[in-house]
Structures are given as C-alpha cells and as structure tokens.
Amino acid sequence: MATTKRVYERLAPVYDLDDVMFAGAKQHWRKKIIDKLNIENAKLVLDITTGTGRAAKILSKRVKDGRVIAVDISKNMLKIARMRNRGRDNLRFILCDAAHLPLKGDVFDGVSCMCGMDTVDAPEAVLSEAVRVLKNKGRIGMLYFSEPKGWLRYLDALLKKYHSVIWNTKNVDMASMI
C-alpha cells in the first residue's frame, strides 16, 4: 500500500498527462467499457482506483437514479477528482485502500476499475474485493492495457520507458488472475 500511495500522492497533478500520451485512447475505452456495464438502472456502482475521477464522471452520468461510490488510496488524486466532478450529486468519494474496501458485500450492481490494476500493491486482493462487493449477476468492467496495438505500437518504447520511470509499473498479468 505504501508504494502505490506514495507514487500517486506525488504524481496526482500530472496524472492526466498519461491520457494525453495515449492520444485519447484511454478515455475512448473507458466509455466503451462503461457502456458494456449496462448501469443505467443501477442503484449503486463502485469505481475502484478512481484516480482523478474521469471514469467516475462517466459513471455518474450513466447512472440515472442511483449513486456512484469512487475510491482511491491517494488524497491528492481524490482532491482533483472532487474538483473535476463538482456538482455531481450522485457521486461520493472515499479515501481507502481498494484491497480493503470499507463497504458491505453484495451491494453493487456494477464495479469499474479503469487503469488501476497494474499499479496497486495487491491486485489479487483488489479483484477479490471487487467480487465481494458485487451483487449476484452484477458486472465488473476493467480497463487494462497490455501490448499496444495498431499505430500505438510505434510509441511502445516511449510508453514503456515513461511507465517504468514515472509509474514504476509491475507488469501485472491480469489474465492469469481472472
């Protein structure tokens, strides 16, 4: 927990530059994955590793009469998320470790985790918590980039260098966990 928290507290002000480096691809895929969650009629949706609140904003727009709970381990990230989502009455932010969610089990209609599983300290525990809080027949939507495809493969070396230096990613293999 300490490693992830330190990194995100320090990098919160420049976090969204990562989206710029991906030329808008992350936001595009956030929207696509959230569309597949079918949460329009959901009562409660969870956004794990919300970061600066980009996915939380999309989720809160999609949920008609429900609420979105967005969690992150970094108070600096949540500060930016709150500013980005000012006026969104159906959105609440909680500072916590996603590997130990302070939430009841079996209550969420949908869970989203966009671009966070490769940097959390305990990805298996975070995934386990996501499943624990999800209702039966609820859906989980995750965005996780592995090898760039198409024209992004030309930026592969630059992106890998950026992530190894700035984000210190651990090359988590999400497929084997799922």
C-alpha positions in Angstrom: 0.0 0.0 0.0 2.8 2.4 0.9 4.4 2.2 -2.5 1.3 2.9 -4.5 0.1 5.6 -2.2 3.5 7.5 -2.4 3.6 7.3 -6.2 0.0 8.7 -6.6 0.3 11.4 -4.0 3.4 12.6 -5.8 2.1 12.3 -9.4 -1.5 13.4 -8.9 -1.0 16.8 -10.5 0.4 15.3 -13.7 -1.6 12.1 -13.8 -3.9 13.1 -16.7 -0.8 13.6 -18.9 -0.9 9.8 -19.2 -4.2 10.2 -21.1 -2.5 12.7 -23.5 0.3 10.2 -24.2 -2.3 7.6 -25.2 -3.9 10.2 -27.6 -7.3 9.9 -26.0 -7.4 6.1 -26.3 -7.9 5.6 -22.5 -11.0 7.9 -22.4 -12.4 6.2 -25.5 -12.0 2.8 -23.9 -13.4 4.0 -20.5 -16.6 5.0 -22.3 -16.8 1.7 -24.2 -16.3 -0.5 -21.2 -18.7 1.6 -19.0 -21.3 1.3 -21.8 -21.0 -2.5 -21.6 -21.7 -2.4 -17.8 -25.4 -1.6 -18.6 -25.7 0.6 -15.4 -28.4 3.0 -16.5 -30.9 1.5 -14.0 -28.3 0.6 -11.3 -28.8 1.7 -7.8 -25.2 1.6 -6.7 -22.0 1.5 -8.7 -18.4 1.4 -7.5 -15.4 2.9 -9.2 -12.1 1.4 -7.8 -8.9 3.3 -8.2 -10.8 6.3 -9.4 -7.7 8.5 -9.7 -8.7 11.9 -11.0 -12.3 10.9 -11.4 -12.6 10.6 -15.2 -14.4 7.2 -15.1 -16.4 8.3 -12.1 -17.7 11.2 -14.1 -18.8 9.0 -16.9 -20.4 6.5 -14.5 -22.3 9.3 -12.6 -23.7 10.5 -15.9 -24.8 7.0 -16.9 -26.5 6.1 -13.6 -30.0 7.6 -13.8 -31.4 7.3 -10.3 -28.6 5.6 -8.5 -25.3 6.5 -6.8 -21.6 6.1 -7.7 -19.0 5.5 -5.0 -15.5 6.2 -6.1 -12.5 5.0 -4.1 -8.8 5.8 -4.3 -5.8 5.5 -2.0 -4.4 8.9 -2.7 -5.9 12.0 -1.1 -4.2 14.2 -3.8 -5.9 12.2 -6.6 -9.3 12.5 -4.8 -8.8 16.2 -4.5 -8.5 16.5 -8.2 -11.4 14.1 -8.7 -13.7 16.2 -6.5 -12.8 19.3 -8.4 -13.4 17.6 -11.8 -16.8 16.3 -10.5 -18.1 19.4 -8.7 -21.9 19.4 -8.8 -22.3 15.7 -9.4 -24.8 15.0 -6.6 -24.9 11.2 -7.2 -21.1 10.8 -6.7 -19.3 10.2 -3.4 -15.6 9.8 -3.0 -13.9 7.6 -0.3 -10.2 7.6 0.6 -9.3 3.9 1.2 -7.1 1.0 0.0 -9.0 -0.9 -2.6 -7.6 -4.2 -1.2 -9.6 -3.5 2.0 -12.8 -1.8 1.0 -14.8 -0.4 3.9 -18.0 -1.4 2.1 -20.7 -4.1 2.6 -20.6 -7.1 0.4 -23.1 -8.0 -2.3 -24.4 -4.4 -2.7 -23.1 -3.0 -6.0 -24.8 -3.5 -9.4 -21.6 -2.7 -11.2 -17.9 -2.2 -10.4 -15.4 -0.4 -12.6 -11.6 -0.3 -12.4 -10.0 1.7 -15.1 -6.2 1.7 -15.5 -5.5 0.9 -11.8 -4.9 -2.8 -11.5 -1.4 -2.7 -12.9 -0.2 -0.3 -10.2 -1.9 -1.4 -7.0 0.2 -3.2 -4.5 -2.1 -6.2 -4.2 -4.0 -6.8 -7.4 -5.4 -10.2 -6.4 -6.8 -8.7 -3.2 -8.4 -5.7 -5.1 -10.0 -8.1 -7.6 -11.3 -10.3 -4.7 -12.8 -7.2 -3.0 -14.5 -6.1 -6.3 -16.1 -9.5 -6.5 -17.1 -9.5 -2.8 -19.0 -6.2 -3.0 -20.6 -7.1 -6.3 -24.2 -8.3 -6.3 -25.1 -11.7 -7.9 -25.3 -11.1 -11.6 -23.6 -7.7 -11.3 -20.9 -6.8 -13.8 -17.3 -5.8 -13.5 -15.6 -3.6 -16.1 -11.9 -3.2 -16.2 -9.5 -1.3 -18.4 -6.1 -2.7 -18.6 -3.6 -2.0 -21.3 -1.0 -4.7 -22.3 0.8 -4.5 -25.5 -0.1 -1.5 -27.7 -1.8 -2.4 -31.0 -2.1 -0.6 -34.3 -0.3 2.8 -34.5 0.3 2.8 -30.8 2.9 0.1 -31.2 5.2 2.8 -32.6 5.1 4.5 -29.3 5.7 1.3 -27.4 9.3 2.0 -26.4 8.5 5.6 -25.3 5.4 4.4 -23.3 7.3 1.6 -21.6 10.1 4.0 -20.6 7.6 6.5 -19.3 5.8 3.9 -17.3 8.9 2.3 -15.9 10.3 5.6 -14.8 7.2 7.6 -13.8 4.7 5.0 -12.7 7.0 2.1 -11.8 4.5 -0.4 -13.1 5.0 -4.1 -12.2 3.8 -5.7 -15.4 0.9 -7.4 -13.6 -0.6 -10.3 -15.6 -4.4 -9.6 -15.2 -5.4 -12.5 -17.5 -3.9 -15.1 -15.1 -5.7 -13.6 -12.1 -9.1 -13.6 -13.8 
